[in-house]
Amino acid sequence: MAKRLFIYHLAPGLPPKWLGSRLSKPMTDFCFFYNGEKTHLVSTEMTRDGRECVNVYYWDQFGFTGYGEYYLLREGETVAEGYLRKKNGAWQKSLLITENARADARKPPGRLPGNLWEGFIVCQALLRTIGTTVTTS
């Protein structure tokens, strides 16, 4: 059965805000991520050839609009939220692509907001929880 995302107003009677039948591809999981400017919907989805990818959407007053590109996950990768230490010592909340076999930083190409993907990194440990702390040089 396909997964669906329904958004409701937190008001008496829980009136619906968005009852979309699907995003751009069949969804496997999602989270909301605030990058300091606005909240984004981050979704893991299945491509037509059965591979998993990450897509990012923003709210456009009618529904969710994607940035037009997606990041194809490699086998063993997953998406999580975490914090990366920047060179100035400050912590930045970031989206992380994590894998337990490799530690190479990669930034997906495209027109996504720079500060949303600034912390996109592949880590050695699987980071599946919100608020995981990662130190980078």
C-alpha positions in Angstrom: 0.0 0.0 0.0 1.3 3.4 -0.9 2.2 5.9 1.9 0.4 9.2 1.9 1.1 12.4 3.7 -1.9 14.4 5.1 -1.3 17.8 6.8 -3.9 19.3 9.1 -4.3 22.7 10.9 -3.9 22.4 14.6 -7.3 24.1 15.2 -10.7 22.9 16.6 -12.0 20.1 14.3 -8.5 19.6 12.7 -9.4 21.1 9.3 -7.2 19.7 6.5 -4.5 21.9 5.1 -3.1 19.5 2.4 -4.4 16.1 1.4 -2.0 15.2 -1.4 -2.2 11.8 -2.9 1.6 11.7 -3.4 4.7 13.7 -3.8 6.8 13.5 -7.0 7.6 9.8 -6.4 6.3 7.1 -4.1 7.3 8.1 -0.6 9.0 5.7 1.8 9.6 8.1 4.7 9.7 11.8 5.5 10.7 14.4 8.1 10.4 18.2 8.4 13.6 20.2 8.6 14.0 23.8 9.6 17.2 25.4 8.1 16.9 28.7 9.9 14.7 30.3 7.3 11.8 28.0 6.6 10.7 24.5 7.2 11.2 22.0 4.4 9.7 18.6 3.8 12.5 16.1 3.3 11.2 12.8 1.7 12.8 9.5 0.8 11.1 8.2 -2.3 11.4 5.3 -4.8 12.5 6.0 -8.4 10.9 4.1 -11.3 13.9 1.7 -11.3 13.4 0.9 -7.6 16.2 3.0 -6.2 15.8 5.2 -3.2 16.3 9.0 -3.4 15.9 12.1 -1.2 13.7 14.9 -2.4 13.2 18.3 -0.7 10.0 20.4 -0.9 8.9 23.8 0.4 5.4 25.0 1.1 4.0 27.4 -1.5 0.6 28.2 0.1 -1.2 25.6 -2.0 0.9 22.5 -1.5 4.4 21.3 -1.5 6.7 22.2 -4.4 10.0 20.4 -5.0 13.2 22.1 -5.9 13.3 20.1 -9.1 16.2 17.8 -8.3 16.7 14.8 -6.1 19.6 13.1 -4.5 20.0 9.4 -5.4 21.0 7.4 -2.3 23.7 4.8 -2.7 23.2 1.4 -1.1 23.5 1.6 2.7 22.9 5.3 2.9 20.1 6.9 5.0 19.0 10.4 5.9 19.0 12.0 9.4 19.2 15.3 11.1 22.2 16.3 13.1 24.7 19.0 14.0 28.0 19.7 12.3 30.7 21.8 13.9 31.8 24.5 11.4 35.3 25.8 11.1 34.5 28.8 13.3 33.4 26.4 16.1 29.7 27.1 15.8 27.3 24.2 15.5 25.0 24.1 12.5 21.8 22.0 12.3 22.2 20.0 9.1 20.8 17.2 7.0 23.1 14.2 7.0 23.4 11.4 4.6 25.0 8.6 6.6 26.6 5.3 5.8 28.6 3.0 8.1 31.4 2.3 5.6 32.6 5.7 4.3 33.4 9.2 5.5 33.5 11.5 2.5 31.7 14.8 2.3 29.5 15.3 -0.7 27.1 18.1 -1.5 24.3 17.3 -3.9 24.3 19.5 -7.0 21.4 21.7 -7.9 19.5 24.8 -6.8 18.6 23.7 -3.3 19.2 26.4 -0.6 22.9 26.4 0.3 22.4 26.5 4.0 20.0 23.5 3.8 22.6 21.3 2.2 25.7 22.8 3.7 26.0 20.0 6.2 25.2 17.2 3.8 27.9 14.7 4.6 28.5 11.0 4.6 29.5 9.8 8.1 31.1 6.6 9.4 28.5 5.9 12.0 24.8 5.5 11.2 23.0 8.6 12.5 19.3 7.8 12.7 18.2 10.1 15.5 17.5 13.8 15.7 20.2 15.9 17.3 23.1 13.5 16.6 26.4 15.3 17.1 29.1 15.1 14.5 32.4 16.9 14.5 33.9 17.9 11.1 37.2 19.6 10.4 
